[in-house]
Amino acid sequence: MSHIVVVEDEPAIAELIAINLRHAGHEVTLAATAEQARYEIDAVLPDLVVLDWMLPGQSGLALARQWRAAARTRELPIIMLTARGEEADKVAGLDAGADDYLSKPFSTKELMARIRAVLRRKAPEALEDVVEVAGLRIDPSTRRVCRRTDKGEIDLKLGPTEFRLLHFFMTHTERVHSRAQLLDRVWGDHVFIEERTVDVHVKRLREALAPANCSCMVETVRGAGYRLTQHANAVQA
């Protein structure tokens, strides 16, 4: 399941897209203005944005340029929707950072196909790739976790579940994940265990990260779940 933000000011079009996305199993957030879109993206980084060109307050084109210029959203997949079908407009949309471009009116089947294609392209090419976040480094091929510091590397010892949990967090940084989502993605939906089990393993993960002073990277989002953040002022309670 992917989290997709649909930025569209025409309610009928936004709802049509949302219905199709939810039917395909995606989580959908709607935003009708550029301001609402910025708020949603700042709160939780989605897997993809469907972005209308013409929006109240600020154009989708300007919004796409802003996201591409910021480190946190530089790799955010964007599909741009617009009534402007001229080749020059398409070039402008792609130059602004859109991964794909679809002119209105459009076929919902074609939009869904393009969404699937962009998500496939943006998915990690190999689960064995080394991932590094704020000096914390995880290597799935060697099962090694370490933290780079000015004085060298600090090796960290993690159990198998904590390793999988950290790898998932590090490949989905800054996104909030509910306990149910973590059970599904880390344990697998065939495993019938209580959601509170996640809390136990998060606690163990923080304890394992403590020797490298990075346990605070695993942040509790009250009433929502957990996320891995690069900020030092994370809340653990």
Buried (B, 14 or more C-beta within 10 A) or exposed (E): EBBBBBBBBEEEBBBBBBEBBEEBEBBBBBBBBBBBBBEBBEBBBBBBBBBBBBBEEBBBBBBBEBBBEEEEBEEBBBBBBBEBEEEEBBEBBBEBBBBBBBBBEBEEEEBBEBBEEBBEEBEEEEEEEEBEBBBBBBBBEEEBBBBBEEEEEBEBEBEEBBBBBBBBBBBBBBBBBBBEBBBBBBBEEEEEEEEEBBEEBBBBBBEBBEEBEBBBBBBBBEEEBBBBBBEEEBEEE
